[in-house]
Amino acid sequence: IGGCQADGRYLKLKYLLDLERLQRRWAEESFRVRSPSSAADIAIHVAGESGVSWSCGGSESRQHFCDFPDIADISIKQASREGSPVENRIVTLTKTDNRVLEVEFPTLREARSFVALIDGYYRLTVDAHHYFWKEVAPPRLLEDVENQCHGPISSEFAVNKLKVAGSHPGLYLLRRSPQDFDSYLLTVCAEGRRDSGGSRGGPVPLSLALAPQTRSGQDYKCCLIHRDEDGNFWLSGVARRFCSLRELLGTYGRCGLQAEGARMRLAACCPPLPK
């Protein structure tokens, strides 16, 4: 690899192709744990296609516990011996039918690894913005939840969500850019009337910040938001920078936007919905 002249994109593609050739049984992770009630050694198995199962000792016979959509809650608590806390951690998985699987991990690190794995599979298969335990949630996810930001969805998908939400003037949707994951796109339902009289004392003109109009209609405008290495945000074509997305949206929500004669205001956010 060190002497290879291929670029990063080629190596990533090669990596994905190699993954497809792996045997299915390799696409699984197992954890050696024990039952808190019986102290018996068991193994917990997590696989993307079959969910969570367990087996006793070295037995090849497995008991299926649940698929990822069936998980309702995950909790971690410190174990104790004779009333004194120990390093071991007890993880409890609760299903939607209230059935429970409780296992004891030898360390907090292994318990967190298990919960993070379940958390990730749940987001891939059920709800992209969900997490069971905040301590293992990815920082980007927490940031998106705080800012009511969608993932890298397409313009057509964003406009359709705004239409379903009513397309009221001022309704907007914040999403990550599909092309540049460190940039954001702000899709706004614009005012219906046109205004050619400039922005004296009114909205900030942002003709440079807006993408060209698409077939989705003139009532929807798209603003590009950049983020630099220091974590500052700014609208494309505008020099002013903000320390957070919330500050940027709040500022333009108060003073409004204007582009190509279309007046816009940020009145209400169209947030990601569960599942």
Summary of the structure (lengths in Angstrom):
residues: 275
radius of gyration: 24.6
end to end distance: 40.2
largest distance: 78.6
contacts: 740
relative contact order: 0.10
helix: 27%
strand: 33%
